[in-house]
Amino acid sequence: MVYSQKDKVSLLGEIERALSDIVFGSVELYVSDRKVTQITVRNIRKTSMEVGQAEKKRVQNIQNITISSNSRIEALKSTKNVISPE
């Protein structure tokens, strides 16, 4: 397949837009029968937190939620006993 000059300019424009849209990532060109059939853009979001730190923070958040939930349950039980003792 031979690209016309117009097709070449159009394809290069699409590739240029794909490249300008990403900060971290990749642009993949898929070719079939010597023709570019797909342009895939993969964006990567960088984080400043290490994996171990992220896991510790997630576990701490879960523990805080559990403690908070347990405290509310105990508070509700206490309120129930004060309002209507058995």
Contacts in CASP RR format, 6 or more apart in sequence:
PFRMAT RR
TARGET T0000
AUTHOR 0000-0000-0000
METHOD contacts of the structure
MODEL  1
MVYSQKDKVSLLGEIERALSDIVFGSVELYVSDRKVTQITVRNIRKTSME
VGQAEKKRVQNIQNITISSNSRIEALKSTKNVISPE
1 33 0 8 1.000
1 34 0 8 1.000
1 35 0 8 1.000
3 11 0 8 1.000
11 36 0 8 1.000
14 39 0 8 1.000
15 27 0 8 1.000
15 29 0 8 1.000
15 39 0 8 1.000
18 27 0 8 1.000
18 39 0 8 1.000
18 41 0 8 1.000
19 27 0 8 1.000
21 41 0 8 1.000
21 43 0 8 1.000
22 41 0 8 1.000
22 42 0 8 1.000
22 43 0 8 1.000
23 43 0 8 1.000
24 43 0 8 1.000
24 44 0 8 1.000
24 45 0 8 1.000
24 46 0 8 1.000
25 41 0 8 1.000
25 42 0 8 1.000
25 43 0 8 1.000
25 44 0 8 1.000
26 41 0 8 1.000
26 42 0 8 1.000
27 39 0 8 1.000
27 40 0 8 1.000
27 41 0 8 1.000
27 42 0 8 1.000
28 38 0 8 1.000
28 39 0 8 1.000
28 40 0 8 1.000
28 42 0 8 1.000
29 36 0 8 1.000
29 38 0 8 1.000
29 39 0 8 1.000
30 36 0 8 1.000
30 37 0 8 1.000
30 38 0 8 1.000
30 39 0 8 1.000
30 40 0 8 1.000
31 37 0 8 1.000
47 54 0 8 1.000
49 57 0 8 1.000
END
